Amino acid sequence: MALENLRGTLDEAQAVMEERLGAFWPEVGLILGSGLGPLAERIADPVFVPFGEVPGMGVSTANGHVGRFVAGTVGDRRLRPIPSRPTSV
C-alpha cells in the first residue's frame, strides 16, 4: 500500500471512530487477549464499532473473536479495549 493510500485510509478510519464515539476520548487503550474478553462485558454505557465498519480493518475471522472495538467506562476510567486482536486474511 502506497504511503498516500495508507494516510487516506488512516484518515478515513479516524473519521469513522470520531463519528461513532463522539466526544468520548479514552484514557486507556487495551488489547484483550485470550481469557480477558469478559472485561468488555463490564464496561458501562458501551459503544460498539465493528472492525468491518472501520476502513482498513477488515473483519475478524478467528473463531470466538467478536471483531469489534468497544468504548466506555470501568469505574472512573474511560477505556477503549479491543476484545480481540484483528485476525483476518
Residue frames as a rotation matrix with the C-alpha (Angstrom) as fourth column:
MET 1
0.591 0.807 0.000 0.00
0.807 -0.591 0.000 0.00
0.000 0.000 -1.000 0.00
ALA 2
-0.180 -0.646 0.742 1.47
0.571 -0.683 -0.456 3.36
0.801 0.342 0.491 -1.01
LEU 3
-0.791 -0.241 -0.562 2.06
0.610 -0.368 -0.701 5.85
-0.038 -0.898 0.438 1.79
GLU 4
-0.857 0.515 0.038 -0.57
-0.504 -0.850 0.150 8.28
0.109 0.109 0.988 0.48
ASN 5
-0.111 0.832 -0.543 -3.12
-0.237 0.508 0.828 5.45
0.965 0.221 0.141 0.37
LEU 6
-0.331 -0.085 -0.940 -2.23
0.791 0.517 -0.325 4.46
0.514 -0.852 -0.104 3.92
ARG 7
-0.977 -0.064 -0.201 -2.62
0.165 -0.826 -0.539 8.05
-0.132 -0.561 0.818 5.11
GLY 8
-0.563 0.824 -0.062 -6.01
-0.647 -0.393 0.653 8.29
0.514 0.408 0.755 3.39
THR 9
-0.017 0.536 -0.844 -7.16
0.216 0.826 0.521 5.03
0.976 -0.173 -0.129 4.97
LEU 10
-0.596 -0.270 -0.756 -6.00
0.779 0.035 -0.626 6.17
0.195 -0.962 0.190 8.42
ASP 11
-0.959 0.281 0.028 -7.81
-0.282 -0.950 -0.133 9.49
-0.011 -0.136 0.991 8.00
GLU 12
-0.235 0.914 -0.330 -11.00
-0.512 0.172 0.841 7.66
0.826 0.367 0.428 6.99
ALA 13
-0.128 0.132 -0.983 -10.68
0.607 0.794 0.028 5.26
0.784 -0.593 -0.182 9.95
GLN 14
-0.889 -0.238 -0.391 -10.19
0.456 -0.532 -0.713 8.17
-0.038 -0.813 0.582 12.33
ALA 15
-0.754 0.652 0.080 -13.27
-0.587 -0.724 0.362 9.92
0.294 0.226 0.929 10.93
VAL 16
-0.014 0.756 -0.654 -15.40
-0.085 0.651 0.754 6.80
0.996 0.067 0.055 11.43
MET 17
-0.322 -0.157 -0.933 -14.20
0.829 0.430 -0.359 6.34
0.458 -0.889 -0.009 15.02
GLU 18
-0.990 -0.040 -0.133 -14.77
0.100 -0.873 -0.478 10.01
-0.097 -0.486 0.868 15.84
GLU 19
-0.484 0.873 -0.061 -18.26
-0.604 -0.283 0.746 9.85
0.634 0.397 0.664 14.32
ARG 20
0.114 0.548 -0.829 -19.17
0.190 0.807 0.559 6.74
0.975 -0.221 -0.012 16.31
LEU 21
-0.223 -0.303 -0.927 -17.53
0.923 0.241 -0.301 7.76
0.314 -0.922 0.226 19.61
GLY 22
0.727 0.535 0.430 -18.45
0.413 -0.841 0.349 11.45
0.548 -0.076 -0.833 19.57
ALA 23
0.504 -0.496 0.707 -16.77
-0.614 -0.782 -0.111 13.41
0.608 -0.378 -0.699 22.35
PHE 24
0.967 -0.148 0.208 -15.65
-0.056 0.671 0.740 10.22
-0.249 -0.727 0.640 24.13
TRP 25
0.366 -0.917 -0.156 -11.86
-0.608 -0.109 -0.786 10.25
0.704 0.383 -0.598 24.46
PRO 26
0.851 0.012 -0.524 -10.37
0.287 0.827 0.484 7.17
0.439 -0.562 0.701 26.14
GLU 27
0.599 -0.682 0.420 -7.71
-0.795 -0.443 0.414 7.44
-0.096 -0.582 -0.808 28.82
VAL 28
-0.306 -0.637 0.707 -6.67
-0.526 0.733 0.432 3.81
-0.794 -0.239 -0.559 28.40
GLY 29
0.398 0.357 -0.845 -6.50
-0.889 0.378 -0.259 1.50
0.227 0.854 0.468 25.38
LEU 30
-0.189 -0.402 0.896 -6.20
-0.634 0.747 0.201 -2.26
-0.750 -0.530 -0.396 25.85
ILE 31
-0.150 0.190 -0.970 -5.94
-0.776 0.585 0.234 -5.32
0.612 0.788 0.060 23.66
LEU 32
0.174 0.334 0.926 -7.75
-0.877 0.480 -0.008 -8.10
-0.448 -0.811 0.377 25.46
GLY 33
-0.603 -0.492 -0.628 -6.14
-0.717 0.679 0.157 -11.44
0.349 0.545 -0.762 24.69
SER 34
-0.190 0.502 -0.844 -7.47
0.037 0.863 0.504 -14.91
0.981 0.064 -0.182 25.36
GLY 35
-0.226 0.203 -0.953 -9.41
0.892 0.436 -0.119 -15.07
0.391 -0.877 -0.279 28.58
LEU 36
-0.792 -0.126 -0.597 -9.72
0.436 -0.802 -0.408 -11.29
-0.428 -0.584 0.690 29.02
GLY 37
-0.749 0.546 0.376 -12.67
0.250 -0.292 0.923 -10.74
0.614 0.785 0.082 26.69
PRO 38
0.081 0.856 -0.511 -15.14
0.912 0.143 0.384 -10.75
0.402 -0.497 -0.769 29.61
LEU 39
-0.577 -0.304 -0.758 -13.69
0.618 -0.769 -0.162 -7.41
-0.534 -0.562 0.632 30.76
ALA 40
-0.958 0.236 0.162 -15.52
-0.026 -0.636 0.772 -5.84
0.285 0.735 0.615 27.80
GLU 41
-0.176 0.943 -0.283 -18.78
0.584 0.332 0.741 -7.11
0.792 -0.035 -0.609 29.33
ARG 42
0.020 0.119 -0.993 -18.15
0.983 -0.182 -0.002 -4.94
-0.181 -0.976 -0.120 32.42
ILE 43
-0.904 -0.391 0.170 -17.95
0.423 -0.874 0.241 -1.67
0.054 0.289 0.956 30.52
ALA 44
-0.145 0.858 -0.493 -20.64
0.557 -0.341 -0.758 0.86
-0.818 -0.384 -0.428 31.42
ASP 45
0.573 0.523 -0.630 -22.51
-0.182 -0.669 -0.721 2.63
-0.799 0.528 -0.288 28.60
PRO 46
-0.300 -0.804 0.514 -20.64
0.349 0.409 0.843 0.74
-0.888 0.433 0.158 25.88
VAL 47
0.536 0.307 -0.786 -20.35
-0.669 -0.413 -0.618 1.93
-0.515 0.857 -0.016 22.30
PHE 48
0.139 -0.433 0.890 -19.52
0.306 0.874 0.378 -0.86
-0.942 0.220 0.254 19.84
VAL 49
0.402 -0.099 -0.910 -17.82
-0.821 -0.479 -0.310 -0.34
-0.405 0.872 -0.274 16.48
PRO 50
0.795 -0.087 0.601 -17.42
0.216 0.965 -0.147 -3.50
-0.567 0.247 0.786 14.37
PHE 51
-0.230 -0.972 -0.051 -13.99
0.174 -0.093 0.980 -3.82
-0.958 0.216 0.190 12.74
GLY 52
-0.345 0.120 0.931 -15.67
0.902 0.317 0.293 -4.15
-0.260 0.941 -0.218 9.33
GLU 53
0.735 0.662 0.149 -17.09
0.678 -0.718 -0.155 -0.62
0.004 0.215 -0.977 9.63
VAL 54
0.592 -0.622 -0.512 -13.62
-0.172 -0.719 0.674 0.92
-0.787 -0.311 -0.532 10.07
PRO 55
0.897 -0.257 -0.359 -11.69
-0.375 -0.013 -0.927 1.49
0.234 0.966 -0.108 6.83
GLY 56
0.028 -0.976 -0.214 -8.61
-0.728 0.127 -0.673 -0.72
0.685 0.175 -0.707 6.62
MET 57
-0.244 -0.122 0.962 -9.62
-0.917 0.352 -0.187 -3.05
-0.316 -0.928 -0.198 9.46
GLY 58
-0.576 0.129 -0.807 -11.37
-0.381 0.831 0.404 -5.90
0.723 0.541 -0.430 7.68
VAL 59
0.533 0.779 0.331 -13.33
-0.730 0.225 0.645 -8.41
0.428 -0.586 0.689 9.72
SER 60
-0.363 -0.614 0.701 -12.20
-0.874 0.485 -0.028 -10.91
-0.323 -0.623 -0.713 12.30
THR 61
0.214 0.400 -0.891 -12.27
-0.716 0.685 0.135 -14.47
0.664 0.609 0.433 11.01
ALA 62
-0.810 -0.563 -0.164 -10.97
-0.277 0.613 -0.740 -16.15
0.517 -0.554 -0.652 14.16
ASN 63
0.014 0.825 -0.565 -13.48
0.357 0.524 0.773 -18.39
0.934 -0.213 -0.287 15.88
GLY 64
0.274 0.205 -0.940 -14.68
0.954 0.063 0.292 -16.79
0.119 -0.977 -0.178 19.10
HIS 65
-0.781 -0.523 -0.340 -13.33
0.550 -0.835 0.021 -13.30
-0.295 -0.170 0.940 18.35
VAL 66
0.164 0.947 -0.276 -16.09
0.660 -0.314 -0.683 -10.69
-0.733 -0.070 -0.676 18.41
GLY 67
-0.383 -0.426 0.820 -14.28
0.923 -0.217 0.318 -8.42
0.043 0.878 0.476 15.95
ARG 68
0.511 0.572 0.641 -15.24
0.508 -0.803 0.311 -5.01
0.693 0.166 -0.701 17.27
PHE 69
-0.755 -0.593 0.282 -13.97
0.162 -0.584 -0.795 -2.06
0.636 -0.554 0.537 19.20
VAL 70
0.399 0.838 -0.373 -15.80
0.749 -0.063 0.660 -1.14
0.529 -0.542 -0.652 22.37
ALA 71
-0.675 -0.551 0.491 -15.55
0.156 -0.757 -0.635 2.09
0.722 -0.351 0.597 24.33
GLY 72
0.546 0.836 0.056 -17.00
0.143 -0.159 0.977 3.04
0.826 -0.525 -0.206 27.70
THR 73
-0.020 -0.521 0.854 -16.10
-0.810 -0.492 -0.319 3.33
0.586 -0.698 -0.412 31.34
VAL 74
0.308 0.022 -0.951 -14.98
0.533 0.824 0.192 0.98
0.788 -0.566 0.243 34.09
GLY 75
0.005 -0.220 -0.976 -15.05
0.949 -0.308 0.074 2.72
-0.316 -0.926 0.207 37.44
ASP 76
0.616 0.184 -0.766 -13.86
0.115 -0.983 -0.144 6.25
-0.779 0.001 -0.627 36.78
ARG 77
-0.478 -0.866 -0.144 -11.66
-0.137 -0.089 0.987 5.40
-0.868 0.491 -0.076 33.76
ARG 78
0.608 0.582 -0.541 -12.59
-0.614 -0.087 -0.784 5.88
-0.503 0.809 0.305 30.13
LEU 79
-0.289 -0.693 0.661 -11.45
-0.136 0.713 0.688 2.79
-0.948 0.109 -0.300 28.23
ARG 80
0.508 0.414 -0.756 -11.29
-0.851 0.103 -0.515 1.60
-0.135 0.905 0.404 24.66
PRO 81
-0.284 -0.583 0.761 -10.35
-0.384 0.797 0.467 -2.05
-0.879 -0.159 -0.450 24.85
ILE 82
-0.108 0.205 -0.973 -10.26
-0.939 0.301 0.167 -4.25
0.327 0.931 0.160 21.77
PRO 83
0.486 0.394 0.780 -11.89
-0.741 0.659 0.129 -7.52
-0.463 -0.641 0.612 22.84
SER 84
0.582 -0.417 0.698 -9.82
0.486 0.867 0.113 -9.41
-0.652 0.273 0.707 20.30
ARG 85
-0.409 -0.755 -0.513 -6.95
-0.144 -0.501 0.853 -8.64
-0.901 0.423 0.096 18.01
PRO 86
0.433 0.543 -0.720 -7.89
-0.802 -0.133 -0.583 -8.15
-0.412 0.829 0.377 14.39
THR 87
-0.489 -0.531 0.692 -7.49
-0.150 0.833 0.533 -11.60
-0.859 0.157 -0.487 12.90
SER 88
0.715 0.686 -0.136 -8.22
-0.245 0.064 -0.968 -11.67
-0.655 0.725 0.213 9.22
VAL 89
0.449 -0.449 -0.773 -6.68
-0.873 -0.036 -0.487 -12.84
0.191 0.893 -0.407 5.95
